Amino acid sequence: MATIIDYSQLKQIIVDFTVQGVERFLKERPGLEFYAFAFDCNAEYAEIMMTL
């Protein structure tokens, strides 16, 4: 049986994860200047991590 992926929901999960991660990073390091981040993706294991 095939798994149906709701890409709209998946996109929202990734956006929420990103916003929460950046907000937490900035709260924990108020003296640092934040200018960029990147997604570190591992397609083999379906992992998405943020690099700040």
HELIX and SHEET records of a PDB file:
HELIX    1   1 TYR A    7  GLU A   28  1                                  22    
SHEET    1   A 2 ALA A  38  ASN A  42  0                                        
SHEET    2   A 2 GLU A  47  THR A  51 -1                                        
END                                                                             
